[in-house]
Amino acid sequence: MCGIVGYIGNEPSAPILLDGLRRLEYRGYDSAGLAVHSPGGVQVVRAVGKLRNLERALEERPLHGTVGIGHTRWATHGRPSEVNAHPHVAGPVAVVHNGIIENHVALRNELRAAGCEILSDTDTELVAHLVRREVDGGANLETAVRKTLSRLHGAYAIAVLSTLEPQRIVVAKNSSPLVLGIGEGATYCASDVPALLPYTRDMLFLEDGEMAVLEGSGATVTTVEGAPVKRAIQRIDWSPAMAEKAGYKHFMLKEIFEQPRALEDTFRGRLDRQAGDINGAEIGLTDADAADIKRVVLLACGTSHHAAMAGRYWLESLARIPTVVELASEFRGRDAVVGAGDLIIAVSQSGETLDTLVAAKEAKQKGAKVLAIANVIGSAIPRMSDATFYTHAGPEIGVASTKCFSAQLANLVMFAIWLGRRRDALSPERTRELVEALARLPQQMADTLNGTRQLVANLARRYVDARDVLFLGRGLSFPIALEGALKLKEISYVHAEGYAAGEMKHGPIALIDARVPVLVLVPRDDNYERSLSNLQEAKAREAMVIAIANEGDVDARDASDDLIEVAAVDPALTPFLTVLPLQLYSYYVADFKGTDVDQPRNLAKTVTVE
Ligand code: M6R
């Protein structure tokens, strides 16, 4: 996830572009850059790291001109570095891009074969070269971009400048967001509304498959094929302050609601619905590697460990491969028995967690192969791993991990399906069924979030003063119960326990009384009947029981005090839905208590200490 911005008008463009990027920095902050039409042609300044580094670079090399584009990057192709930072330039053309071009390998080969000198590892630079080729062939900028778009597969919001047409910015959108701002003698573009709010509230939202030519006097919108588009300008009522978090009170709430988008981005290019299979190109393992694995060892901490626990379930049930899951902090230094034939999967949002890094290094030294599942491109764990399967959740700012957890689940289940198919543990029919079920998830997650939000907020208000809260689940729901408890602990400071529902009777049931809310996960899966019995056991001890079950589950409704209904999915995929109300529950309890939701006490987003 990156942020793009553009300005064409009569004011100096650099300060306006920088201000827009500041408001988009939540979308990524690996590097940033501006390209501005200057008297000598398009000039570019880029810097690695946060925006302040770009500001410093601009103090040394100021950009003068009233037309420009800017970018703040969340690296997807290529490490964070100046050469990979946007804007990317080819001849007279400069491009900024948010998205992922799926056919980048084929395009790179084609451009190289045609003699293009490609400097970066990014997919975006390829777009700049494609536009340049058209411009060199005599096309105007609009036509050059149009022709280029016909060559791209994937997601993009782009803004393009050409030295040859200094009074124009050409933009286009497919899957990635892009909004145009219409001001007095100035026209803007940005990845989202907040970037433009200080300048105009008159916005024009581009749809997928549309492009626009921006001039100081306004924007001309067409389809990519060239048909004119009439789009009404919308007046936005948001205040700039609200929009800092895109209208959400906290980053955590925003990130909870971003999960459908995070999954779409993580699935993109990997769910091959035509083939009814997982496209494993990015996993970095060959079919022969898949056949050679004797055992999988999942290493992770905190929320990532809970995702890894679900991963074990999938690897055993879908790929039929022996799997263990370990807390990285307990694995390291233990001289664990691990070596050749073992595939270590190190799961980490940040890719920097010290315990996971050290544990994975120890296993690698003993001859195991390491596959990282990480969200931050080029971070330490991917760097030391043999291969990395990235999640594409975008930057997660709230300390409590939410969207990255879902994206980790997505990569783990995709990996298990890929491996299961390669090892003949999964039939082609079941593989296709799972791929289709995964493709439906983003919409089902959005429906579940919107459908449960108010009820969950009401329950959180009712139980805000509870001193202890229990979360119960079996099978795939057990890690989700642990995750629900961890979320509540870390942001609301309420004592919470996640328990395997079947273990209750072996001790913890003694904790239950009429003051303890118990959230029980009872989705329709192989454990349904047993989980319902555990729910009834808690109810019989006078607990206040909240069931999280599939829509229309009459038995769960009758047996509980309150029922939170989630969309019905393939029984193998229930965690994607059941975790959502638990995240919302912890968020609202914390918010009602008035804690610092995004930066809870004593915690850090990335734990790089012993
Ligand atoms: O970056 P990582 O995924 O390796 O981080 C692991 C844990 O520190 C992290 O999941 C932590 O538990 C979160 N704050 C949970 O919300």
Boltz pocket constraint, residues with backbone or C-beta under 6 A from the ligand:
constraints:
  - pocket:
      binder: B
      contacts: [[A, 301], [A, 302], [A, 303], [A, 304], [A, 305], [A, 347], [A, 348], [A, 349], [A, 350], [A, 351], [A, 352], [A, 353], [A, 356], [A, 399], [A, 400], [A, 401], [A, 402], [A, 490], [A, 603], [A, 604], [A, 605], [A, 606], [A, 607]]
      max_distance: 6.0
